[in-house]
Amino acid sequence: MKTAIQTIQPEVEIKELTCSAPVRRSISDLLAPVERLAAESPNLIVRRQARFDVGGESYFIPRIDFIGPKSGDTPTRLGIFAGIHGDEPESVHAAIRFIRFLEHYPELAAGYCLSFYPLCNPTGFEDNTRHSRRGKDLNREFWSNSAEPEVLLLEKELDLGAFDGIVSLHIDDTSDGFYGIVGGATLTRNLIAPALKAADQFLPLDKRAQIDGFPALDSVLREPYAGVLRARPGIRLRPFEITLEAPQQSPAYLIEWSFVAALEAILSQYRAFIAYARNV
């Protein structure tokens, strides 16, 4: 039986995704399609409460909740984060694309409450820079008493979300293939393998023994850097934590669909774990 992602023919969307980007990207243009969708959808809620100021300008970190069909008593809460580096727009567009994908196939999110943070670094996205406008690599600032407003807001979301799982989308400009980074709950490694297999439909995997200077096995490595976006250290019930990394030199539409396929696989596999645990 085909999965929903296997029914997609991504090549038909090349024209849509290869248009040149403006010098300063528009956050309003990015979110407009999702906001129009949410206005008519029973599944989507767009929130703009996480606001901060930089250089006299006001910004927000959007949170888009997708409430899947009911399945069981308590919904499983996952947080999906993208765009922590502003020069990785493919991750941002992939998160938006997955939201639109779920709107067409809501049964894929049955039993889930998914919180998407597609734009974790709004000023970097606008400026097409890795760092925020204050000159910080935000993905080295978490849980280190950072004063960066984006980090403080996201740390609050990570605490309040009480997520069962956290997935981050990234682009790697030094890799020729797709790979994953794992942390958190012990079942994480059982989730990353199906995700990589799904992404391999669109992009080759990075099978090197060393990736980004760190040891890797089967296209997977452990979290190598301090300060990355993750759940608060020391919490009792640790969520699974997965970072998906796609090679930057690949066509944008293939990067986006590789992320969509990997995310679909994670939802499916984790649902299977939950069903198994309930029946034990």
Secondary structure as UniProt FT lines:
FT   HELIX           4..7
FT   HELIX           10..13
FT   HELIX           14..17
FT   HELIX           27..40
FT   STRAND          44..47
FT   STRAND          51..54
FT   TURN            55..56
FT   STRAND          57..60
FT   STRAND          63..67
FT   STRAND          76..81
FT   TURN            86..87
FT   HELIX           89..104
FT   HELIX           106..109
FT   TURN            110..111
FT   STRAND          112..117
FT   HELIX           122..127
FT   TURN            133..134
FT   HELIX           138..140
FT   TURN            142..145
FT   HELIX           149..161
FT   STRAND          165..172
FT   TURN            173..174
FT   STRAND          178..184
FT   TURN            186..187
FT   HELIX           188..199
FT   TURN            200..202
FT   STRAND          210..211
FT   TURN            212..213
FT   STRAND          214..215
FT   TURN            218..219
FT   STRAND          220..222
FT   TURN            226..227
FT   TURN            233..234
FT   STRAND          240..247
FT   TURN            248..249
FT   HELIX           252..279
//
